[in-house]
Amino acid sequence: MIKVSAAEFQRNIGRYQDLALTEAVAVTRNGRERTVLISVDEYQRLKRRDRDVLSLNDFTAGEIAALDATRAPDAAKAFDSELT
């Protein structure tokens, strides 16, 4: 990742936009990384992988009971050896 100060980034924004097409550019302020510039393709790739993480508190009692009652099909037993 390329690191550049905010002042340098402002002076040469076009250059860093071009560099961000192939490599992330971290913009620093007072020596600390504040933002990262990435290509649209990389951003869209990351968004496709975006997922919500839920806890048990996010489910109703009925949903938890339904999950508890589910069973894997018999065909899935072929993969049991991968659990050891």
RASULBEL-V576714 format. One record per residue. N is the residue number from 1. RES is the residue in one letter. SS is DSSP state (H for helix, E for strand, - for the rest). OMEGA is omega in degrees with one decimal (999 if undefined). Layout:
BEGIN
N;RES;SS;OMEGA  N;RES;SS;OMEGA
END
This chain:
BEGIN
1;M;-;177.0  2;I;E;175.8  3;K;E;-177.5  4;V;E;178.1  5;S;E;179.2  6;A;H;179.6  7;A;H;178.3  8;E;H;178.6  9;F;H;180.0  10;Q;H;-179.5  11;R;H;-173.3  12;N;-;-174.3  13;I;H;-180.0  14;G;H;179.3  15;R;H;-177.4  16;Y;H;172.9  17;Q;H;178.0  18;D;H;179.3  19;L;H;-178.3  20;A;-;176.7  21;L;-;-178.0  22;T;-;-175.8  23;E;-;178.5  24;A;-;178.9  25;V;E;177.2  26;A;E;178.4  27;V;E;-176.6  28;T;E;174.3  29;R;E;-175.3  30;N;-;176.4  31;G;-;-178.3  32;R;E;178.6  33;E;E;-177.9  34;R;E;-179.0  35;T;E;177.8  36;V;E;176.8  37;L;E;178.4  38;I;-;179.6  39;S;-;176.9  40;V;H;179.1  41;D;H;179.2  42;E;H;178.2  43;Y;H;-179.8  44;Q;H;176.3  45;R;H;178.9  46;L;H;179.3  47;K;H;177.2  48;R;H;-179.0  49;R;-;-177.1  50;D;-;179.7  51;R;-;173.5  52;D;-;176.2  53;V;-;-177.7  54;L;-;172.9  55;S;-;179.1  56;L;H;179.4  57;N;H;179.4  58;D;H;-178.5  59;F;-;174.1  60;T;-;177.8  61;A;H;179.0  62;G;H;178.8  63;E;H;178.3  64;I;H;178.2  65;A;H;179.4  66;A;H;177.7  67;L;H;-179.3  68;D;H;-177.6  69;A;H;-177.8  70;T;-;178.3  71;R;-;177.1  72;A;-;177.3  73;P;-;-179.0  74;D;H;-179.4  75;A;H;-178.7  76;A;H;179.9  77;K;H;178.7  78;A;H;-178.4  79;F;H;-178.5  80;D;H;-178.1  81;S;H;179.8  82;E;H;-179.6  83;L;H;-178.4  84;T;-;999
END
